[in-house]
Amino acid sequence: MSRQHLMTTAEVADYLRIKERKVYDLVASDRIPCTRVTGKLLFPKPLVDLWIASGTSGIDDGRRAVRPMIAAGSHDPLLDWALRRADAGIAMLFDGSLNGLRRFLDGDALFCGLHVPRFGGGDVEGPQESNTHLFSVGGQGGAAASQIVLIEWARRQQGLILPAGNPMQIGSLQDLARKGAVLRARQPEAGSRVLLEGLLAQAEVSAGSLKLDDMVAQSETEAATAVADGEADAAFGIAAAAKRFNLAFVPLAAERYDLAVDRRDYFEPPFQALLAVARGEAFRAQAEKLGGYDVSSCGRVVLNG
């Protein structure tokens, strides 16, 4: 796994062509996405790229008025099921949280699914925040950010997807590196990739010590399929994907998966049809069947402009 996706203060200063002191000023004013791991500042390159793009473009009222009926962002099996059940004419284009957010901010999607962590300092393990920081640093999305509503969809278990029976007896990220297990990676724009790189840094496991195959999984299903078909010894993804293929799963973090939608579109029939499905008994039964979900707060407004 390339180290270039987590940049140091010096590297991000060089990347932005500014002085390191300016980087520290941006961090202090919460204007640039960063992660604090064991007291060290790290900057996920995909988030920095999105921050740059969001600072130079916004969604004008005309573009928001003609949003296509597309659900973009991160793949989630429960959302996939609910969209089909809602039958609201919303197509699915799941190609990673950050790609989806970029499409949404550009007015090219009705809403997007997100699970992008932000790691805090101190001794607390795991991500300290999810998703909301994407809309607070630097006024991301321009003036249109004030129109964005963030809705909790579900809380999910993320971890290592392994062959049934866990034959290599892998129980941690350290084991993954030490035993030379072949990992099927996710695309850099995936929330799972951002989370994994943060957990690796927190566990003080060098990303370069992981053994990767030559392919990249574009979805939760592709990640689990690679392990089920024997193409990789491990993948990083959600518990539901492992359960679907009867694979072993080692939980490493809990995360919140949210839906970002324009405030006006939130009240329109297509999105309301999706929420209506999420309020039903069949939805809760499906979440339990898939496994690894907590939908007790589904529909909660996390952020309103």
N, C-alpha and C positions, 0 to 999 in steps of 0.2 A: 504494500500500500504506500503510495507516494507521500513523502513528507511535505510536499508543496501545498497540500490542502490545509495545513496548520502552520501559519506563518508567525515568526517571532516579531517583536516590536521593530527591530532593525529591518527585517525583511518587508514588513508592511509599509514602513516608511519609504523604503526604496521602491516598492511597488507603486505607491501613491505619489512618489517624487516630492515628498515633504520631509522635514526634519523630524527626528525622533521626538523632540520636545512637543511638536504639534500633535503627534500621535497620542502622547500622554494627556494632552489637553482635551483631545476628542474623547478619550476614555473617561476622563474625569467628569465631562459634561454628558456622558452617556450618548454620544453622537456617532459611535462606530461600533459595530458588533464585535464582541470579543468574549473570550472565555478565560476564567481564572482557574488554573489547575496547579495545586501545590504551590500557591503563591506566585506563579508565573503567568504572564499575560500571553495568550495565544489567540490568533485571529484566523478563523476558518475562511479560506479563500473564497469558496462559493458564496458565503454570506457577505463578504466584503465586495465581491463583484455585484451582488444584488443591491447592496447599499449604494454603490456608485451609480448603477443604472436607475435606481429609484430616485436619486437626487437630481437627475437630469430629465425626468419625464414624469408626467402624472396622467390622470384620467380626466379628460374634460367631460362636460355634461353630455355632449353629443355622442361621445364614444360609449359612455355608460348607458345611454338610451338604447343602444343596439347590441347589447351583449348577446353573444351566441349562447344557445342552450347547451352548455358544456360544463361538466364537472371535471376540474383539473386538479393537479396536485398529487399527493401521495396515495398509493393504492391501499385500500382498506377493504377486506373481505365483507365486513358487516355493512359498510356503506354501499359496496357493490350490490349486495343483496337487497338493501332498502331502496336503492334507485330503481331497480327492476320492479320491485313490488309497488312502488309509487306510480309507475307508468305515467310519468309527467312529461315525457319527451325530452329528457335530459340525457345527452350522450356522455360517455365516459372517456376521458383522455388522461390517464394516470401515468405521469412520467417523472415523478419525484416532487417533493414539497417545494423546493426552490424554483424549479421550472414552472410548477403550477402557480406559485405566487407571482412570478414574473408575468405569466399569461394573464392572471387576474388583474394585476396592476395596470397592464396594458389594455384592459378592456376586452380581452379575448376569451373570457370564461365567465360563466354565471357565478360560480363560486369555486373555491379550492379547498382541499383538505390538507392540513398541516400537522406535522409533529417535529418541530425543530427545537432542540434543547438549548439552554444557556446554562453553563456551569458556573457555580459560585465559588467563593473561596472558603477557607476554613477546613474543618475536618469532616464535614458532612459529605458522605459519598453520594455520587450520582448527580444528575442534573437538578438544578434548583428552580428552574423556570422553563416553561415551554411556550413558544409562539408569540406571546404578547410583546416580547422584546423586538420582534420584527417590525412592529408598528410604532415603536417609541424612539428608536435611534434615528436621529437626523430627520425626523418628519417623513419617514419612508412612505413613498407613494404620493408625495406632493400634497396639495390641498385636499385631494380626494380621500386621503387617509382618514379624515374626519368623518367620512361617510361609511366607514367599514365597521361591520359588526362581527365579532368573533364568538362563535357558538360552540360550546363543548359537545363533542359527539360521543366520545368514549375514552376511558382510561384503559391502557393496554400493557401487557407484559412483553418486554423486549429482552432478547437474549440469544444464546447460541442454539441453532438448529443442528442436530446431530443425527447420525444413523440410529435406527431402532436398537435399543440395548446399549447404546453408547459404547461401542467396542474399544475405543481408544481411551476410555475413562477420562474424558475431558470435563473438568468442573469449573474452569476459570479461563480468563484471557491468558494468564501466565501458562496454563497447560497447553493452550492452543499454540503458542509460540514454541514452548519447550519441546513438544512432541512432534513438531513439524507437520501439523495437520494442514491439509490444503483447504483454503478458504475461498468460497465464491463471494466476491465483493459486490457491493451495490454501487450504482452510479454516484458520482460526486454530489449531484443535486438532490440526492435522497436524504430525508431526515434520518433514516437508519444509519447512513454513512457518517453524517455529522455526529450522531450520538456515539457510534462505535469509536470514532477517532477521539472524542472527548473522554470516553471511558478508558481507552488505551493510555492516553496521556495521564489520567488520574491514577491508573494502576502502574504507571512507570514502565509500560511495555512499549518498546520501540515499534512503530508501525513497520519499519523496515525488516523487523524480525519475523513478520508473518509471511507465510508461504501462500501466494495467490495463484489461482489458475488463470487461464488466458481470457476467460469470459466475464461478463458483468451482468448481474441479475437486475432487470428493470422493474421488478415487482416482487411482492411477498411470495406469490405463487412460484415465480421463477426461482427465487432463492431456495425454497423448500424442495422444488422439483430437482434441482441440481444435486441435493443431498440424497433424495429418494432414488434417483437414477444412478447413484454411485459416481457422479462426475466430480464431486467435491466431498471432503471429509466434514465440512462444516459450512454454515452460512449464518449471517446475523439477521434476525427478523423477529416476528411476533409469534406468540405461543399458538395462536389460531392456525397459522400456516403449518407449524410442526404437527399439530393435532390432526389436521386434514389428511396428512400423509403417514400418520402413525409413526412419527419420528420422535426421538428423544429431544428434550428441551431443557436448557439450563438458564433460568431467569437471571438477568443482570441489572435490569432497571425497569421502573414503572414510568409511563409517560402519558401525557394527555394529548389526544388527537382532536383537533378543532376544525371547524368549517369557517372560512372567511367569506363574507358575503356583503354586498352593498346594502345599506340600510333599506333602501327602497325595494330592492329585489327580495329582501327577507319577507316582506308582506305580500308578495305576489303569489298566485296559485301554485306555480311549479315548486318553489321552495317550501311552501306551506304543506304541499302534498307529501314531500319528503318527511317533514316534521310530524305529520299526522301518522305516518307509518311508524316513526320512532316512538310514538306514544302508545302503540298497541302491544297487546300481550304477545303476539307472534314475533315482534321485534325482540323482546326480552328473552323469549324462548330460543330464538336464533342465536342471540349473543351467548347464551349458556351452552348451546350446542357447539358453536365454534370454539369456545374456550378462550380463557385469557383476557376476557373483557369485564369491565365494570361500567355499566350504563346507568347507574343510579342517578347521575347528574346530567344525563343527555338532555340537550335543549337549553341548558343554563347559559345565560349571556355572560361571557368572560370579559369582553371588551366592547364598549359602545362608543366608537369615534374617539 
